[in-house]
Amino acid sequence: MKAGIRASLAQGVNLTPQLLQSIRLLQLTSQQLELELQQVLERNPLLEQEEPAEESDTTTDANIAALEAASWDELPEPSFLAGLSAAGTGDDDGMARIADPASSDPRVRLLRELAVHWNARDLELAAWWLDRCDDRGYLEQPLHELLSEGRSAFPQHADELEIIRQRLLHGDWPGMAARDAGECLRAQLAAQPESEPRNLADRILRDHLDLLASHDEAALAQALAAGPSQVRTAIALILSLRPNPIELPSTAGDACVVPEVVAWHAGGAWRVALNSRTTPQLRIAPHCERALAGGSGAEHAVLKGLLDEARWLVRGLGMRNDTLLRTAQVLVERQRGFLQHGDEALAPLTLREVADAIGMHESTVSRIVSGKYIQTPRGTFELRRLFAVRLEGAEIGGTAVRALVKRLIDAEPANAPLPDDVIAGLLARQGVRIARRTVAKYRDQLSIGPVRARQRLAARA
């Protein structure tokens, strides 16, 4: 083998610490940026935060109120404010086309799911049981007391009360309306495939909950006449179950949304501005910068390093705010139809199109919209919602098609629901050519049952 040396040329990108800092600032949300800047202000004495003047607070609040009023005044007036439409009906309410947000009450969501398959009488009894469950999904009172109360409330259906509770207990949300944790876990076990570990776990929950709580595997093995490995497998199966029928949210703070951008309609055009309350402004203290001019020495070198760091941070923060504002302006301009008319008017829009419009890379746009929210007259939502992938064979995106599917189903005759292929045909007449299976996919996403389920629901109503 003969060794040799060969020269070659290659192009590459050298990510300096300053560039990495700028990229990192792009993807920070307003809350993360606030924490980041607080740490920087504590570490770098050359930086200071620009505070808005106190006397301008009243003016600012008045301006915000005026902008919100202008936003609503210049939108197409919905029928519940303007009376009936020109056609003489209230079916053309533009605001009615906005999708209803999911209820924060899990019991309401469960009833909506049950309404697809259950009849009106059973739903009434199910609602009665759910009203007597706590936020975890357990019964708030002893079962015998609730059964006595139910017999008085529904004397004609007294025999069906426990049947309905058992249907809830072993239904789509296993463990719902359970008396205690043991009954809840057993209901979840019953939904598992038949196996020896499942049978062993069921025996533990029925007869040996005290040994399970004390983690006494040896006593459990002796009481069940089973091997230690079998007991451990059964315990692992139990630990994989949910402790409550309703899963509680991980943190209450996640529900708080602070918009980074505000959009409103005024003067015949859409306006966009950064939210001043979530866009802190930093500056270098002027007296510190003057004091460092022309100095020398070791201490001066340290302070000079802090000054360079402060300059890069201020510059990176300015680039972040400018990129966010320009991106939001393009999004609002391209999605004027959505902001005025709702989901049905959401136009196809990709990261590349926005990146080309602001003269940046797709990755920059992806970072700047990640986790950022915009406040509009139609509500506050993530900037990513303003993007939509163009469907093959159609000139609109998936969100708009889903809204059209919902509108057609909402307007269908109660005694003659529209099959998926008929919906696809109606959309084709409007220039939206999609397959029947695509209609079924969007219908499932909307939690709407197939045509037979809707027929049964209409017949029982």
Helices and strands as residue ranges (DSSP letters): H 17-26, H 30-43, E 47-49, G 54-56, H 57-73, H 79-82, G 94-97, H 106-114, H 120-131, H 143-153, G 155-160, H 161-169, H 181-190, H 196-207, H 209-213, H 217-224, H 228-239, G 252-255, E 261-266, E 269-274, E 282-284, H 286-291, H 298-334, H 336-341, G 343-345, H 351-358, H 362-369, E 373-376, E 379-382, G 383-386, H 398-410, H 420-429, H 436-445, H 451-460
